[in-house]
Amino acid sequence: MQRVVSFGPISSAEVLADLGRRYHFQRFDQPLADRERFLAALATADGLIGSTLPLGAELLDRAPALKAIASVSAGFDNYDLAYLRKRGIRLTNTPDAVTEATADTGFMLLMMAARRAGELAQMVRDGEWTHAIDATRFGRDVHGKTLGIVGLGRIGAAVARRGHFGFGMQVLYSGNSDKPEYEAQFAARRVPLQQLLGEAHFVCVCVPLSPATHHLFGREQFAAMRADAVFVNIARGAVVDEAALVQALVEGQLGAAGLDVFEQEPLPAASPLLALPQVVALPHIGSATVEARALMARTAAAELAAVLEGRAPNHPVL
């Protein structure tokens, strides 16, 4: 019987039970809290399944028999791809499983930032709603505005679909290639990033994190945006230079921001972002729904089984 080890919580009792039936399965919801036992499990592991824990040579050198890692995530920036290639270890992910939940999160952030929902909800909780809202508390319309998607992949397209069909938004996108299918569906137009930043009322970032996208958004990019623009990040925190974002918001170069991801997570309580009322900050909940997490677990388990049984996985990263 092959040996499988989890490296993080798996949100499906059904999947956990199935892993226990198929394999000699060892479960570690918090692997570093039980480091010695986790390292001992790695020593004989054929497969790993999980997320959140960065896996590179330091840990994976302890797993000489490892054949496959099934990541319960869409992103794969936690893995040393060069090392995995060198070892011949297969890596899979779950891109389709997170699409709709993450796009919902992105559009929720867009709406909350535009209408100042977080700020105004807190005003009500603090007992400060003592008279009718006046112009100093007004938000901005979403309907009919221009939505700029940076990275029109699965999630970016799902955000664009919500904006185009739900709110009559004009869709611009930037990226490495044309997306004719989305241009047909959403009347989307591919434009250079600088043009998108100058025209869009809402900019939603959906690119994967890589050396090319690290700090893709800095002072120059925020300065190119409309002063009333709303900036939304549902990609990875390191895509944004947070110090530059804070400066742009403080100096009025940018209207508001909706953020689900940050350079340091959890976000420190002393972060200057939290002192800005025009920032909506969420604790990285992009795919955090019961349904999405269960689908991610099922997908990852099926991908792992495919590799360990000598079949081609549906979602190979490597």
C-alpha positions as a printed NumPy array, in Angstrom:
array([[  0.   ,   0.   ,   0.   ],
       [  1.391,   3.389,  -0.99 ],
       [  2.017,   6.013,   1.664],
       [  0.403,   9.462,   1.539],
       [  0.942,  12.355,   3.933],
       [ -1.172,  15.514,   4.243],
       [  0.549,  18.843,   4.921],
       [ -2.323,  21.069,   5.988],
       [ -6.042,  20.852,   6.684],
       [ -8.286,  19.082,   4.151],
       [-11.857,  20.352,   4.344],
       [-13.716,  17.17 ,   3.472],
       [-14.41 ,  14.248,   5.792],
       [-15.29 ,  12.206,   2.694],
       [-11.875,  12.828,   1.126],
       [-10.051,  12.095,   4.382],
       [-11.909,   8.807,   4.698],
       [-11.129,   7.904,   1.091],
       [ -7.432,   8.675,   1.571],
       [ -7.474,   6.379,   4.603],
       [ -8.983,   3.551,   2.562],
       [ -6.684,   3.905,  -0.459],
       [ -3.341,   4.493,   1.231],
       [ -1.331,   4.229,   4.373],
       [ -2.378,   7.779,   5.252],
       [ -0.892,  10.106,   7.847],
       [ -2.673,  13.374,   8.511],
       [ -0.931,  16.58 ,   9.583],
       [ -3.2  ,  19.622,   9.801],
       [ -0.319,  21.646,  11.264],
       [  2.804,  19.813,  10.151],
       [  5.338,  22.188,  11.681],
       [  3.655,  21.942,  15.064],
       [  4.55 ,  18.234,  15.033],
       [  7.749,  18.605,  13.025],
       [  9.621,  15.466,  14.075],
       [  6.698,  13.142,  13.4  ],
       [  6.036,  14.949,  10.1  ],
       [  9.668,  14.503,   9.03 ],
       [  9.469,  10.837,   9.926],
       [  6.365,  10.486,   7.755],
       [  8.108,  12.19 ,   4.84 ],
       [ 10.844,   9.572,   4.928],
       [  8.537,   6.935,   3.427],
       [  5.95 ,   9.08 ,   1.613],
       [  4.975,   8.299,  -1.974],
       [  2.583,  11.246,  -2.196],
       [  1.795,  14.51 ,  -0.436],
       [ -1.514,  16.38 ,  -0.401],
       [ -2.209,  19.779,   1.134],
       [ -1.458,  23.487,   0.881],
       [ -0.072,  26.566,   2.681],
       [  3.235,  24.953,   3.704],
       [  6.156,  26.014,   1.472],
       [  7.883,  22.918,   0.129],
       [ 11.452,  23.105,  -1.069],
       [ 14.674,  21.168,  -0.77 ],
       [ 14.942,  21.499,   3.016],
       [ 11.815,  19.416,   3.576],
       [ 11.626,  17.387,   0.385],
       [ 15.156,  16.041,   0.739],
       [ 13.615,  14.116,   3.638],
       [ 11.238,  12.362,   1.183],
       [ 13.442,  10.198,  -1.063],
       [ 10.545,   8.064,  -2.369],
       [  8.24 ,  10.971,  -3.197],
       [  6.467,  10.739,  -6.554],
       [  3.721,  13.36 ,  -6.405],
       [  2.465,  16.471,  -4.621],
       [ -1.214,  17.32 ,  -4.969],
       [ -1.653,  20.954,  -3.991],
       [ -5.088,  21.862,  -2.642],
       [ -4.812,  25.278,  -4.278],
       [ -4.766,  27.069,  -7.598],
       [ -1.509,  28.907,  -6.957],
       [  1.792,  27.047,  -6.802],
       [  4.241,  29.716,  -5.644],
       [  4.86 ,  27.734,  -2.428],
       [  6.766,  25.069,  -4.356],
       [ 10.354,  25.003,  -5.623],
       [  9.579,  24.067,  -9.213],
       [ 13.208,  23.75 , -10.267],
       [ 13.839,  21.308,  -7.439],
       [ 10.73 ,  19.285,  -8.286],
       [ 11.773,  19.076, -11.947],
       [ 15.22 ,  17.907, -10.964],
       [ 13.762,  15.192,  -8.752],
       [ 11.061,  14.214, -11.266],
       [  8.309,  14.838,  -8.713],
       [  4.907,  15.547, -10.248],
       [  2.959,  18.586,  -8.99 ],
       [ -0.764,  19.135,  -9.546],
       [ -3.151,  21.898,  -8.499],
       [ -6.89 ,  22.649,  -8.428],
       [ -7.421,  25.699, -10.672],
       [-11.043,  25.132, -11.662],
       [-12.231,  24.476,  -8.122],
       [-11.427,  27.97 ,  -6.853],
       [-12.612,  30.039,  -9.802],
       [-16.139,  31.052,  -8.87 ],
       [-15.579,  31.545,  -5.143],
       [-12.496,  33.684,  -5.744],
       [-14.24 ,  35.737,  -8.429],
       [-17.136,  36.297,  -5.998],
       [-14.612,  37.555,  -3.447],
       [-13.057,  39.903,  -5.992],
       [-16.346,  41.405,  -7.033],
       [-17.464,  41.692,  -3.41 ],
       [-14.299,  43.673,  -2.638],
       [-14.905,  45.847,  -5.689],
       [-18.457,  46.615,  -4.568],
       [-17.531,  47.168,  -0.929],
       [-14.722,  49.57 ,  -1.798],
       [-16.833,  51.451,  -4.35 ],
       [-19.773,  51.911,  -1.994],
       [-17.616,  52.341,   1.152],
       [-19.516,  49.462,   2.706],
       [-16.904,  48.461,   5.262],
       [-16.424,  52.014,   6.479],
       [-20.167,  52.707,   6.695],
       [-20.979,  49.388,   8.373],
       [-18.437,  50.228,  11.057],
       [-20.044,  53.65 ,  11.466],
       [-23.365,  51.947,  12.225],
       [-21.735,  49.534,  14.7  ],
       [-20.02 ,  52.439,  16.451],
       [-23.336,  54.216,  16.962],
       [-22.356,  57.094,  14.683],
       [-25.374,  56.825,  12.356],
       [-27.278,  59.735,  13.839],
       [-28.6  ,  61.425,  10.693],
       [-29.085,  60.772,   6.985],
       [-25.952,  60.045,   4.996],
       [-24.705,  63.149,   3.189],
       [-22.327,  63.657,   0.279],
       [-19.252,  63.221,   2.481],
       [-20.195,  59.535,   2.824],
       [-21.345,  58.821,  -0.724],
       [-19.785,  55.961,  -2.629],
       [-19.48 ,  55.505,  -6.396],
       [-21.553,  53.652,  -8.97 ],
       [-20.312,  50.373, -10.385],
       [-22.873,  49.919, -13.133],
       [-21.701,  51.036, -16.575],
       [-18.125,  51.763, -15.504],
       [-14.894,  50.392, -16.997],
       [-13.418,  47.26 , -15.443],
       [ -9.731,  46.529, -16.034],
       [ -8.594,  42.936, -15.513],
       [ -4.869,  42.352, -15.15 ],
       [ -4.466,  38.671, -15.99 ],
       [ -7.518,  37.342, -17.857],
       [ -7.252,  33.7  , -16.879],
       [ -9.987,  31.588, -15.292],
       [-10.55 ,  33.868, -12.3  ],
       [-10.07 ,  37.106, -14.227],
       [-12.606,  35.948, -16.808],
       [-15.093,  35.056, -14.069],
       [-14.725,  38.568, -12.599],
       [-15.173,  40.045, -16.083],
       [-18.299,  37.957, -16.628],
       [-19.841,  39.328, -13.435],
       [-19.014,  42.885, -14.421],
       [-20.138,  42.649, -18.044],
       [-23.389,  40.725, -17.637],
       [-24.321,  41.823, -14.133],
       [-23.356,  45.484, -14.234],
       [-23.032,  46.466, -17.881],
       [-19.339,  47.207, -17.443],
       [-16.892,  47.697, -20.304],
       [-14.036,  45.216, -19.916],
       [-10.389,  45.947, -20.647],
       [ -7.639,  43.428, -20.048],
       [ -3.875,  43.201, -20.174],
       [ -1.762,  40.105, -20.39 ],
       [  0.69 ,  38.067, -22.401],
       [ -1.72 ,  36.883, -25.075],
       [ -4.996,  37.634, -26.823],
       [ -8.116,  35.955, -25.412],
       [-10.49 ,  35.84 , -28.406],
       [-13.046,  33.683, -26.585],
       [-13.407,  36.28 , -23.826],
       [-13.359,  39.136, -26.304],
       [-16.364,  37.518, -27.954],
       [-18.162,  36.738, -24.686],
       [-17.591,  40.007, -22.822],
       [-16.702,  42.438, -25.623],
       [-13.351,  42.638, -23.826],
       [-10.47 ,  44.635, -25.326],
       [ -6.813,  43.837, -24.804],
       [ -4.778,  46.99 , -24.179],
       [ -1.303,  47.765, -22.78 ],
       [ -1.178,  47.85 , -18.995],
       [ -0.512,  51.594, -18.857],
       [ -3.583,  52.294, -21.007],
       [ -5.727,  50.026, -18.846],
       [ -4.577,  51.804, -15.705],
       [ -5.388,  55.2  , -17.151],
       [ -8.89 ,  54.275, -18.34 ],
       [-10.318,  51.781, -15.838],
       [-12.527,  52.871, -12.946],
       [-11.847,  49.48 , -11.344],
       [ -8.609,  47.502, -11.644],
       [ -8.682,  43.858, -10.54 ],
       [ -5.404,  41.935, -10.321],
       [ -5.587,  38.2  , -11.083],
       [ -2.054,  37.294, -12.205],
       [ -0.067,  34.411, -10.685],
       [  2.95 ,  35.324,  -8.605],
       [  6.259,  34.846, -10.415],
       [  9.55 ,  36.72 , -10.668],
       [  7.996,  38.678, -13.548],
       [  4.946,  39.758, -11.511],
       [  6.635,  40.439,  -8.164],
       [  5.81 ,  44.08 ,  -7.311],
       [  4.11 ,  44.445, -10.682],
       [  2.201,  47.286,  -9.034],
       [  4.352,  50.043,  -7.585],
       [  4.546,  53.839,  -7.56 ],
       [  4.571,  54.171, -11.345],
       [  1.489,  51.996, -11.828],
       [ -0.549,  53.659,  -9.081],
       [  0.397,  57.096, -10.404],
       [ -0.974,  56.071, -13.806],
       [ -4.408,  55.232, -12.406],
       [ -7.416,  57.503, -12.133],
       [ -7.618,  59.401,  -8.856],
       [-11.061,  57.891,  -8.224],
       [-10.096,  54.325,  -9.209],
       [-10.684,  51.286,  -7.034],
       [ -7.817,  48.78 ,  -6.9  ],
       [ -8.621,  45.125,  -6.102],
       [ -6.052,  42.398,  -5.454],
       [ -7.155,  38.75 ,  -5.343],
       [ -3.872,  37.4  ,  -6.765],
       [ -0.951,  37.26 ,  -4.332],
       [  0.206,  39.934,  -1.917],
       [  3.713,  40.199,  -3.337],
       [  2.33 ,  41.307,  -6.704],
       [  1.861,  44.686,  -4.997],
       [  4.41 ,  46.965,  -3.364],
       [  2.316,  47.718,  -0.286],
       [  4.342,  50.764,   0.718],
       [  3.63 ,  52.267,  -2.716],
       [ -0.059,  51.406,  -2.383],
       [ -0.283,  53.113,   0.997],
       [  1.444,  56.193,  -0.384],
       [ -0.91 ,  56.345,  -3.373],
       [ -3.964,  56.13 ,  -1.119],
       [ -2.669,  58.692,   1.369],
       [ -1.732,  61.152,  -1.373],
       [ -5.042,  60.764,  -3.202],
       [ -3.575,  59.139,  -6.322],
       [ -6.058,  56.32 ,  -5.853],
       [ -9.625,  56.268,  -4.599],
       [ -9.87 ,  52.999,  -2.656],
       [ -8.56 ,  49.456,  -2.418],
       [-10.095,  46.047,  -1.781],
       [ -7.496,  43.506,  -0.686],
       [ -7.723,  39.806,   0.103],
       [ -3.974,  39.124,  -0.039],
       [ -0.943,  40.822,   1.472],
       [  2.851,  40.747,   1.387],
       [  2.853,  39.41 ,   4.941],
       [  0.049,  37.109,   6.066],
       [ -1.579,  37.326,   8.521],
       [ -1.526,  41.095,   8.06 ],
       [  0.097,  42.732,  11.122],
       [ -2.284,  44.792,  13.221],
       [  0.126,  47.721,  12.871],
       [ -0.069,  47.723,   9.066],
       [ -0.701,  51.267,   7.779],
       [ -3.301,  49.799,   5.41 ],
       [ -5.601,  49.221,   8.371],
       [ -5.502,  52.903,   9.328],
       [ -7.01 ,  53.928,   5.982],
       [-10.821,  53.974,   5.876],
       [-10.827,  53.596,   2.077],
       [ -9.221,  50.134,   2.359],
       [-11.317,  46.972,   2.635],
       [ -9.082,  44.189,   3.982],
       [-10.087,  40.525,   4.16 ],
       [ -8.105,  37.601,   5.661],
       [ -7.325,  35.761,   2.383],
       [-10.779,  34.211,   2.004],
       [-10.799,  33.937,  -1.809],
       [-11.76 ,  30.256,  -1.9  ],
       [-12.953,  29.972,   1.702],
       [-16.42 ,  28.56 ,   1.166],
       [-17.614,  25.147,   2.287],
       [-18.373,  24.151,  -1.282],
       [-15.146,  25.402,  -2.857],
       [-12.863,  23.856,  -0.247],
       [-14.633,  20.488,  -0.511],
       [-14.295,  20.576,  -4.307],
       [-10.62 ,  21.497,  -3.999],
       [-10.019,  18.536,  -1.695],
       [-11.843,  16.115,  -4.02 ],
       [ -9.957,  17.437,  -7.041],
       [ -6.557,  17.211,  -5.344],
       [ -7.23 ,  13.663,  -4.152],
       [ -8.236,  12.6  ,  -7.665],
       [ -5.096,  14.202,  -9.113],
       [ -2.914,  12.413,  -6.569],
       [ -4.567,   9.086,  -7.332],
       [ -4.007,   9.569, -11.054],
       [ -0.262,  10.127, -10.642],
       [  0.251,   7.336,  -8.106],
       [ -1.684,   4.92 , -10.343],
       [  0.349,   5.855, -13.411],
       [ -2.354,   7.896, -15.167],
       [ -2.113,  11.43 , -16.532],
       [ -3.524,  14.056, -14.143],
       [ -6.05 ,  16.613, -15.371],
       [ -4.286,  19.583, -13.786],
       [ -0.523,  19.073, -13.993],
       [  1.782,  21.91 , -13.001],
       [  4.793,  19.644, -13.602]])
